[in-house]
Amino acid sequence: MKIPAYRYRCPLGRLDDRDDPEDIKRQGWRDQHILVVNASDERLDFIEREIVRRIGERLYGGARHG
C-alpha cells in the first residue's frame, strides 16, 4: 500500500487569495496604519518622492547600491 507523501501547507498560503499587491498595501494602511511606498512611485510628485526617500534614510539608513 502506497501512502502519499504529506505536503506541508504553509500558513502564508492564504495570502494567495489577493492577487494585487496594491490591495495588500491598501488593507495594511486601512487596518494598521502601515504605509508601504516605493520611493520611485510615479504617482508621487518630486517633493513627495524626496520626502519618502528622506524618511527611509532617517529611519533605516542610506540605500545600498550594488
Residue, then its C-alpha position, 0 to 999 in steps of 0.5 A: m500500500k502506497i501512502p502519499a507523501y504529506r505536503y506541508r501547507c504553509p500558513l502564508g498560503r492564504l495570502d494567495d487569495r489577493d492577487d494585487p499587491e496594491d490591495i495588500k498595501r491598501q488593507g495594511w494602511r486601512d487596518q494598521h496604519i502601515l504605509v508601504v511606498n516605493a520611493s520611485d512611485e510615479r504617482l508621487d510628485f518630486i517633493e513627495r518622492e524626496i520626502v519618502r526617500r528622506i524618511g527611509e534614510r532617517l529611519y533605516g539608513g542610506a540605500r545600498h547600491g550594488 
